[in-house]
């Protein structure tokens, strides 16, 4: 077995051992190489299960957390998904293998530009990456079947809940930015919202407005 195949096998084994068991999610994560999404000093650590710094003071989440959040969304092939917090673009690329259409929004224009370049290089044609204030979602494209927030809010943001379809699912880290947060899954029913606390996590805070580079 060559080094690449062995590395991929170890990567998938690490995901499974952390609870990522959905076959479609594992397949998408096998298909999307994390390497191109990490540049510079940390490029050599792309296949380790750890968060890594990227530009604009942001981070790329550890693969097992990406897998667990993706799995929690229960995406079907017909779904339209909104991601708030494009970051490196890695999470959106994985979502693109599972959903019909992915909209991803980030407040940092540089991150959106760099992510678009990778999406083009990988020929991921069903992702639309937008520079904007993700805390308000994308009203023009709403409603969404699934919403994934990759930054922590003190409460699930009202504008995003409003853009979620009845029957839809939102996954969001909730808590104070400097303390441990909880990953919450919200299901929207005709009768109201159902909250499901999944696990402790640590994410950068969800910030309103655009980044300085926008």
C-alpha positions as CSV (number, residue, x, y, z in Angstrom):
1,X,0.0,0.0,0.0
2,X,1.4,3.4,-1.0
3,X,1.9,6.2,1.6
4,X,-1.1,8.2,0.2
5,X,-3.5,5.2,0.4
6,X,-2.3,4.4,4.0
7,X,-2.7,8.0,5.1
8,X,-6.3,8.0,3.7
9,X,-7.1,4.8,5.5
10,X,-5.8,6.2,8.8
11,X,-7.8,9.4,8.2
12,X,-11.0,7.5,7.7
13,X,-10.3,5.2,10.6
14,X,-9.8,8.3,12.9
15,X,-13.2,9.6,11.7
16,X,-15.0,6.3,12.4
17,X,-13.4,6.1,15.8
18,X,-14.8,9.5,16.7
19,X,-18.3,8.6,15.7
20,X,-18.6,9.5,12.0
21,X,-20.3,6.4,10.8
22,X,-22.6,7.6,8.0
23,X,-21.5,5.9,4.8
24,X,-22.3,8.9,2.5
25,X,-20.4,11.4,4.8
26,X,-17.4,9.1,5.0
27,X,-17.4,8.7,1.2
28,X,-17.6,12.5,0.7
29,X,-14.7,13.0,3.2
30,X,-12.7,10.4,1.4
31,X,-13.3,12.1,-1.9
32,X,-12.5,15.7,-0.8
33,X,-8.8,16.0,0.1
34,X,-8.2,18.3,3.0
35,X,-4.7,19.1,1.7
36,X,-5.6,21.9,-0.8
37,X,-7.5,23.8,1.9
38,X,-4.5,24.3,4.1
39,X,-1.6,26.5,3.0
40,X,1.8,27.5,4.4
41,X,3.3,26.3,7.6
42,X,0.6,23.8,8.5
43,X,0.2,22.1,5.1
44,X,2.0,19.0,6.3
45,X,-0.6,18.5,9.0
46,X,-3.6,18.4,6.8
47,X,-4.4,14.7,7.5
48,X,-4.2,15.0,11.3
49,X,-7.5,15.2,13.3
50,X,-6.9,18.7,14.6
51,X,-8.1,22.2,13.9
52,X,-5.5,24.4,12.1
53,X,-5.1,28.2,11.6
54,X,-6.0,29.7,8.3
55,X,-6.0,33.3,7.0
56,X,-7.9,36.2,8.6
57,X,-7.5,34.8,12.2
58,X,-9.9,31.9,11.4
59,X,-9.4,28.1,11.7
60,X,-10.2,25.0,9.7
61,X,-12.1,22.6,12.0
62,X,-10.8,19.2,12.8
63,X,-12.1,16.6,10.4
64,X,-13.9,14.6,13.0
65,X,-16.0,17.6,14.0
66,X,-16.6,18.4,10.3
67,X,-17.8,14.8,9.9
68,X,-20.1,14.9,13.0
69,X,-21.7,18.2,12.0
70,X,-22.2,17.0,8.5
71,X,-23.7,13.7,9.7
72,X,-26.0,15.6,12.1
73,X,-27.6,17.5,9.2
74,X,-28.9,14.3,7.6
75,X,-28.5,15.8,4.1
76,X,-30.4,14.3,1.2
77,X,-29.4,14.6,-2.5
78,X,-32.2,17.1,-3.1
79,X,-31.4,19.5,-0.3
80,X,-30.4,23.1,-0.6
81,X,-27.9,23.9,2.1
82,X,-26.7,27.2,3.6
83,X,-23.3,27.3,5.4
84,X,-22.5,30.3,7.5
85,X,-18.7,30.7,7.8
86,X,-16.9,29.5,4.6
87,X,-13.5,29.6,6.2
88,X,-11.1,27.5,4.1
89,X,-14.0,26.1,2.0
90,X,-13.4,22.5,3.2
91,X,-16.8,22.0,4.9
92,X,-18.7,23.5,1.9
93,X,-16.8,21.1,-0.5
94,X,-17.9,18.1,1.6
95,X,-21.5,19.4,1.7
96,X,-21.4,19.8,-2.1
97,X,-20.9,16.0,-2.5
98,X,-24.1,15.4,-0.5
99,X,-26.6,18.2,-1.4
100,X,-28.1,19.5,-4.6
101,X,-26.9,23.1,-4.0
102,X,-24.7,24.7,-1.4
103,X,-24.6,28.4,-0.5
104,X,-21.7,29.5,1.7
105,X,-21.2,33.0,3.1
106,X,-18.3,34.5,4.9
107,X,-17.5,38.0,6.2
108,X,-13.9,37.8,4.9
109,X,-13.6,38.5,1.1
110,X,-10.1,37.0,1.0
111,X,-11.4,33.6,2.4
112,X,-14.3,33.6,-0.1
113,X,-11.9,34.3,-3.0
114,X,-9.5,31.6,-2.0
115,X,-12.3,29.1,-1.4
116,X,-13.8,29.8,-4.9
117,X,-10.4,29.1,-6.5
118,X,-10.3,25.7,-4.8
119,X,-13.9,24.9,-5.8
120,X,-13.1,25.8,-9.4
121,X,-9.9,23.6,-9.3
122,X,-11.9,20.7,-7.9
123,X,-14.8,21.3,-10.4
124,X,-17.4,21.7,-7.6
125,X,-20.0,23.5,-9.6
126,X,-22.9,23.4,-7.2
127,X,-21.4,25.8,-4.6
128,X,-22.1,29.5,-4.5
129,X,-19.7,31.4,-2.3
130,X,-20.7,34.9,-1.2
131,X,-19.0,37.6,0.9
132,X,-21.5,38.9,3.4
133,X,-22.7,39.0,7.0
134,X,-23.7,35.4,7.5
135,X,-25.5,36.2,10.8
136,X,-28.4,37.4,8.6
137,X,-28.3,34.4,6.3
138,X,-29.2,34.8,2.6
139,X,-32.8,35.9,2.5
140,X,-32.8,36.1,-1.3
141,X,-32.1,32.3,-1.5
142,X,-34.2,31.2,1.5
143,X,-35.8,28.9,2.5
144,X,-33.1,26.3,3.1
145,X,-33.5,22.6,3.8
146,X,-30.4,22.5,6.0
147,X,-28.3,25.3,7.6
148,X,-24.8,24.8,9.1
149,X,-23.2,27.5,11.2
150,X,-19.4,27.1,11.7
151,X,-19.1,29.9,14.3
152,X,-20.5,30.1,17.8
153,X,-23.5,32.2,18.7
154,X,-25.0,32.8,22.1
155,X,-28.3,31.6,20.8
156,X,-29.3,30.0,17.5
157,X,-29.6,33.2,15.3
158,X,-33.3,34.2,14.7
159,X,-32.7,35.3,11.0
160,X,-31.3,31.9,10.2
161,X,-34.1,30.0,12.0
162,X,-36.6,32.1,9.9
163,X,-34.8,30.9,6.7
164,X,-35.0,27.2,7.6
165,X,-37.8,25.2,6.0
166,X,-40.4,23.4,8.1
167,X,-38.9,19.9,8.5
168,X,-35.4,21.4,8.1
169,X,-32.4,21.0,10.3
170,X,-29.8,23.5,11.5
171,X,-26.6,22.6,13.3
172,X,-24.9,25.4,15.3
173,X,-22.4,25.8,18.1
174,X,-24.0,27.7,20.9
175,X,-22.3,29.3,23.9
176,X,-20.0,32.1,25.1
177,X,-17.1,32.6,22.8
178,X,-14.4,32.2,25.4
179,X,-16.0,29.1,27.1
180,X,-16.8,25.6,26.0
181,X,-19.8,25.6,23.6
182,X,-22.3,23.0,22.8
183,X,-23.1,21.7,19.3
184,X,-26.9,22.0,19.0
185,X,-29.1,20.4,16.3
186,X,-32.4,22.3,15.8
187,X,-35.3,20.7,14.0
188,X,-38.0,23.0,12.7
189,X,-41.6,21.6,13.0
190,X,-45.0,23.0,12.2
191,X,-45.5,23.3,16.0
192,X,-42.1,24.9,16.9
193,X,-38.4,24.1,17.4
194,X,-36.9,21.0,18.8
195,X,-33.3,21.3,20.3
196,X,-30.9,18.4,20.6
197,X,-27.6,19.0,22.4
198,X,-24.9,16.9,20.8
199,X,-21.4,17.5,22.2
200,X,-19.0,20.1,23.6
201,X,-17.1,22.0,20.9
202,X,-14.9,25.1,20.5
203,X,-15.5,27.5,17.6
204,X,-14.6,31.1,16.8
205,X,-17.4,33.5,17.6
206,X,-20.1,34.5,15.1
207,X,-19.4,38.1,14.4
208,X,-21.7,40.6,12.7
209,X,-20.5,42.8,9.8
210,X,-17.8,42.3,7.2
211,X,-14.1,41.7,7.7
212,X,-11.6,44.5,7.1
213,X,-10.6,42.9,3.8
214,X,-14.2,42.9,2.4
